[in-house]
Amino acid sequence: MSRIIKTVSLDKESDEIASKMGNFSKWVRNELKKHAYTISFTHTTPEMLEKQGICNPSHSPRCAICYPYGKPYASDIKHFNQGLITKERLQDLAKIRYEGIIEKPKPIIIEDERLDPPMRPVKERKYIRRALKYIWSFI
């Protein structure tokens, strides 16, 4: 096997992790091979592509043409299937997810009667805790 040298940019934390690994290059090769099984460079659902102009976001392997940045969140896929967001917005949300933003983007607030109203937060009942503490003191 001939060797091809590639350069990888790491931040300080990633460099510390990589330096503790025994064979970082082998790990990168294995991860690239695993990743190759999860994506397809051809459209995976041509029927849906003809109807909606985009492949099924839940399909595995993921279509790398329609979703080059990765798979969208399940909640975003649900909104797309309900017709609440467009295919362009779905792709934008997937791009936001994979551009280094680790936490989930804020949910889309939609004024719709079909959706249940949000639940009120449960108030902490201090008197119950105090009563249990008082009863426990006798035991």
N, C-alpha and C positions, 0 to 999 in steps of 0.2 A: 504494500500500500504506500503510495507516494504521499508525502506530507505537504500540506498547503498551510502556510502561516497566515493567520488572520489576527487582527488586533482588536481587543475589546476594551472599551472605556469603562472603568469602575469608579464608584465613589469610594470614600475612605472606609465606610462600613462594609461595603461589598468586597473591597480588597482584603480586609481583615478576615472575612469569612472564607474567601478563596484561598488565602494563604494557609488556612488550617486544613484545607482539603488535601488528600494525598495526591490525586491525579485530576486536577481541574480540567485539563483538556479532554480527558476521557468522559468526565461528567457532562461537559458541554456537548460533546458528540452524541452521547446517549439522549440528552434532553432534546436535541435537534431532531433526532430520529423519532422520538416519542411524539414530538410536536407535528412532524410530517404526517402521522397517522390521523391527526385530529382535523386536518384541513384538506380541502380539495381545490385545485386550481382550475376546475371546470364547474359550471353551474350544477348544483346537486339536485335541485327540484325544478326541472324545466317546465312542468305544468303550472306551478305557482308563478314562475318567472313570466310566463305568457299572460297570466291573469292579472297579476299585481305589479309586475315589473321588477320584482325582487325575489330572491330565493327564500325558502323557509328558514327563519332565524333559529329555530329549534332543531333543525336537522343535523345529524352527525354523520359524516364529517362536515364541518362548517365550510360554506362557500367562501373562499378567499377573495373572489371577485366582488361579491355583494357586501361582504363584511370583512374588509381587509384589516381592520383594527382589532377584531375579536367578536365574540358572541355578546349580544346585548343582555341586560338583566332580564329575568323572567317577568318582572312587573312591566318593563318597557315592551316586551313582546306581547303581553296581555293587552296593553293599551293599543298597540298596533293592530292586533286581531279584532279589537272592538271598534276600530276605526277612529279612535280618539287622537292618534298621532299619525303623521304621514311617514312614508318610507324614508324620506330624507331626514326627518327628525330622529327616527329609529337609528339610522346610521350615524348621525351626529352624537347621539347618546352613547353608542358603542365606542366612538372615537374618544369622547370625553373620558370614558371609563378606562381606556388603555393608554392614555397619554400621561401616565404617571400619577393620576389621581387615584389614591388607594381607597378612600372612603366612597360610599355610594353617593351619587349626586342627589340633590334634594328632589323629593317626589313631585310629580306634576299635580297641581291642585286643579281639579276639574269640577265645575259647578254642574251637577247632573242629578236629577231625581232618582235615577237608577242606583246610584251609589248610596250606601248607608251613611248617615251622619257619623262623625267621629265620636268615640266614647269619651265621656268626661273622665279626668284622672281620678283615681280612688284616693280619698283623703285618709291620712293616717289617723287612726283613732287612739289618742294617747291614753284615754281613760281605760281602755281595755288592757293595754300593756301594764298600766299601773295597778289595775285590779288583779291581774294575774301575778304580778310581783308581790302584792300584798298577800294573796292566798298562798303563794309559794313559800312565803316567809314562815307560815305556820306549819308547814310540812317538814 
